[in-house]
Amino acid sequence: METGSRIRAILAKALMLDSVLVRNEALLVEDLGFSSLDRFELLMELEKSLGIEIQEDDLASAKTVADVVRCIDVIIKSPKGKY
């Protein structure tokens, strides 16, 4: 499964949403009801599921699902699994 699909599935599960709603262009807050608590829970789930280390600041500027995917791709491709 490619990274984007895995991240969208993790997002859907963490937010308890139908996976159809978790599209790349979906806005985290406005479309998906993403809260600061959701951000923390998502970080924990992404770290656990993908085996990477994510700093809270890494996703601070993410506004859409695609932004989250891009951030995680950068982390995965970096030498130590983080920015």
FIKELUM-287324 format. One record per residue: residue number from 1; x, y, z of N, C-alpha, C, CB in turn; residue in three letters. Coordinates in steps of 0.05 Angstrom, whole numbers. Atoms other than C-alpha are relative to their C-alpha. Last residue first. Glycine has a CB too. Example, Ala and Ser with C-alpha at 12.3 -4.5 7.8 and 13.67 -1.06 7.14 Angstrom:
BEGIN
{rec 2 {-16 -24 -1} {273 -21 143} {-15 22 14} {9 9 -29} 'Ser'},
{rec 1 {18 -24 0} {246 -90 156} {18 24 0} {-20 1 25} 'Ala'},
This chain:
BEGIN
{rec 83 {-10 -24 14} {260 323 190} {29 5 8} {-17 25 7} 'Tyr'},
{rec 82 {12 -25 -11} {250 252 217} {12 23 -15} {4 3 31} 'Lys'},
{rec 81 {28 2 -4} {261 180 195} {-13 24 13} {-6 -24 15} 'Gly'},
{rec 80 {6 11 -26} {336 182 206} {-30 -2 5} {13 16 22} 'Lys'},
{rec 79 {-18 21 -9} {359 192 134} {-7 -14 27} {27 12 3} 'Pro'},
{rec 78 {-24 -12 -13} {298 230 110} {17 -22 12} {-9 21 21} 'Ser'},
{rec 77 {-23 0 18} {252 193 62} {25 13 12} {-7 15 -25} 'Lys'},
{rec 76 {-8 28 7} {201 174 115} {25 0 -17} {-24 -14 -15} 'Ile'},
{rec 75 {-11 13 -24} {200 245 144} {9 -28 -7} {-21 -2 22} 'Ile'},
{rec 74 {-26 -12 -6} {191 277 76} {13 -14 23} {-4 31 6} 'Val'},
{rec 73 {-19 9 21} {135 228 58} {28 11 5} {-10 9 -28} 'Asp'},
{rec 72 {-9 27 -7} {102 244 125} {19 -12 -20} {-25 -19 3} 'Ile'},
{rec 71 {-17 -2 -24} {100 318 110} {11 -27 8} {-16 12 23} 'Cys'},
{rec 70 {-26 -11 8} {73 306 40} {20 1 23} {-4 28 -12} 'Arg'},
{rec 69 {-14 20 16} {18 260 65} {28 10 -8} {-16 -8 -25} 'Val'},
{rec 68 {-9 21 -19} {-2 310 119} {16 -21 -15} {-25 -13 15} 'Val'},
{rec 67 {-23 -12 -15} {-5 366 67} {11 -21 20} {-10 25 15} 'Asp'},
{rec 66 {-24 1 17} {-48 321 22} {25 12 14} {-5 15 -27} 'Ala'},
{rec 65 {-9 27 -2} {-98 312 79} {26 -3 -17} {-21 -20 -10} 'Val'},
{rec 64 {16 20 14} {-104 387 82} {12 -28 4} {-1 7 -31} 'Thr'},
{rec 63 {28 -10 1} {-82 444 128} {-18 -21 -14} {-1 26 -15} 'Lys'},
{rec 62 {17 17 18} {-14 418 150} {-29 10 2} {2 -30 8} 'Ala'},
{rec 61 {9 -16 22} {27 475 181} {-19 -15 -19} {23 11 -16} 'Ser'},
{rec 60 {13 -25 -9} {35 443 249} {-12 16 -23} {20 17 15} 'Ala'},
{rec 59 {26 -1 12} {50 374 221} {-15 26 6} {-17 -23 8} 'Leu'},
{rec 58 {-2 11 27} {125 372 234} {-27 3 -15} {8 -29 0} 'Asp'},
{rec 57 {-4 -22 19} {116 417 295} {0 -9 -29} {26 15 6} 'Asp'},
{rec 56 {26 -14 3} {88 359 335} {2 23 -20} {-9 11 27} 'Glu'},
{rec 55 {2 -22 -19} {152 320 321} {-27 14 -4} {24 20 -2} 'Gln'},
{rec 54 {12 -25 10} {145 254 284} {-1 20 23} {-28 -4 -11} 'Ile'},
{rec 53 {2 -20 -22} {188 192 295} {-10 26 -12} {27 4 15} 'Glu'},
{rec 52 {-15 -24 3} {175 135 247} {-3 18 24} {-7 15 -26} 'Ile'},
{rec 51 {-27 4 -12} {152 63 251} {18 23 -3} {12 -25 -12} 'Gly'},
{rec 50 {-21 -3 20} {94 73 203} {28 -4 10} {-2 28 -13} 'Leu'},
{rec 49 {7 14 24} {36 48 245} {23 0 -21} {-24 11 -13} 'Ser'},
{rec 48 {3 29 -6} {63 69 313} {-3 -16 -26} {-24 -4 18} 'Lys'},
{rec 47 {-25 10 -10} {88 137 291} {-1 -30 4} {8 14 26} 'Glu'},
{rec 46 {-18 0 23} {25 150 250} {27 -11 8} {3 28 -12} 'Leu'},
{rec 45 {8 22 18} {-19 130 309} {18 -2 -24} {-29 3 -9} 'Glu'},
{rec 44 {-6 26 -14} {18 175 358} {-6 -24 -18} {-16 -2 26} 'Met'},
{rec 43 {-29 3 -1} {17 234 310} {7 -27 13} {12 23 17} 'Leu'},
{rec 42 {-10 7 27} {-57 223 296} {30 -4 0} {-9 21 -20} 'Leu'},
{rec 41 {6 28 3} {-73 223 371} {9 -10 -28} {-30 -5 3} 'Glu'},
{rec 40 {-17 16 -18} {-37 289 379} {-4 -30 -4} {-4 8 29} 'Phe'},
{rec 39 {-28 -2 11} {-71 320 318} {19 -17 17} {9 30 1} 'Arg'},
{rec 38 {-2 18 23} {-139 294 342} {28 0 -12} {-21 7 -22} 'Asp'},
{rec 37 {-2 27 -11} {-129 329 408} {3 -20 -22} {-24 -6 18} 'Leu'},
{rec 36 {-27 3 -10} {-115 394 371} {4 -27 13} {7 23 20} 'Ser'},
{rec 35 {-5 -16 -24} {-180 384 333} {29 -3 8} {-19 -7 23} 'Ser'},
{rec 34 {-25 6 -13} {-197 358 262} {5 20 24} {24 2 -20} 'Phe'},
{rec 33 {5 -6 -29} {-270 368 243} {24 -6 17} {-23 -16 9} 'Gly'},
{rec 32 {-2 25 -15} {-259 333 175} {-4 4 30} {27 -13 -4} 'Leu'},
{rec 31 {15 22 13} {-281 387 126} {-1 -25 19} {13 -8 -26} 'Asp'},
{rec 30 {27 -8 11} {-264 452 163} {-16 -24 -10} {4 20 -22} 'Glu'},
{rec 29 {18 -12 -20} {-207 427 208} {-29 3 -11} {11 27 9} 'Val'},
{rec 28 {1 15 -25} {-169 378 164} {-20 11 20} {27 1 13} 'Leu'},
{rec 27 {-12 -17 -21} {-187 408 97} {-3 -14 27} {-13 29 0} 'Leu'},
{rec 26 {16 -5 -24} {-202 353 47} {16 17 20} {-9 -26 13} 'Ala'},
{rec 25 {7 -29 -1} {-162 360 -18} {-16 7 25} {-15 8 -25} 'Glu'},
{rec 24 {-24 -17 -1} {-127 292 -10} {-7 29 4} {16 -3 -25} 'Asn'},
{rec 23 {-12 -4 27} {-193 257 5} {24 19 3} {-21 12 -20} 'Arg'},
{rec 22 {-28 -7 -4} {-213 230 74} {14 1 -28} {14 -20 19} 'Val'},
{rec 21 {-2 -28 -7} {-289 231 64} {29 10 2} {-13 5 27} 'Leu'},
{rec 20 {7 -15 24} {-290 164 27} {3 30 6} {-29 -6 -8} 'Val'},
{rec 19 {-24 -5 15} {-253 133 87} {-5 16 -26} {14 -26 -8} 'Ser'},
{rec 18 {1 17 24} {-315 140 129} {24 8 -17} {-27 4 -16} 'Asp'},
{rec 17 {14 -10 24} {-294 177 191} {-1 -22 -21} {13 25 -10} 'Leu'},
{rec 16 {25 16 1} {-274 154 261} {-18 10 -22} {-14 1 27} 'Met'},
{rec 15 {22 -20 -2} {-222 210 265} {-27 -14 0} {2 19 -23} 'Leu'},
{rec 14 {-5 -18 -23} {-164 162 281} {-24 19 4} {25 15 -4} 'Ala'},
{rec 13 {4 16 -25} {-192 108 233} {3 19 24} {22 -22 1} 'Lys'},
{rec 12 {28 8 -2} {-201 157 175} {-5 -15 26} {-8 -18 -24} 'Ala'},
{rec 11 {16 -24 -6} {-133 188 188} {-29 -7 4} {3 21 -23} 'Leu'},
{rec 10 {-6 -7 -28} {-99 120 190} {-16 24 9} {30 5 4} 'Ile'},
{rec 9 {14 21 -16} {-133 100 124} {4 5 30} {11 -28 -7} 'Ala'},
{rec 8 {29 -5 1} {-112 166 92} {-16 -20 17} {-10 0 -29} 'Arg'},
{rec 7 {6 -23 -17} {-41 155 117} {-29 7 -1} {17 24 -10} 'Ile'},
{rec 6 {-3 8 -28} {-38 85 88} {-7 23 19} {29 -10 5} 'Arg'},
{rec 5 {22 18 -7} {-66 107 21} {1 -8 30} {-1 -25 -17} 'Ser'},
{rec 4 {25 -16 -1} {-17 165 16} {-24 -16 9} {-5 12 -26} 'Gly'},
{rec 3 {1 -17 -24} {42 120 34} {-26 16 3} {24 19 0} 'Thr'},
{rec 2 {-16 -25 1} {29 68 -19} {-5 17 24} {-7 15 -26} 'Glu'},
{rec 1 {17 -24 0} {0 0 0} {18 25 0} {-20 0 25} 'Met'},
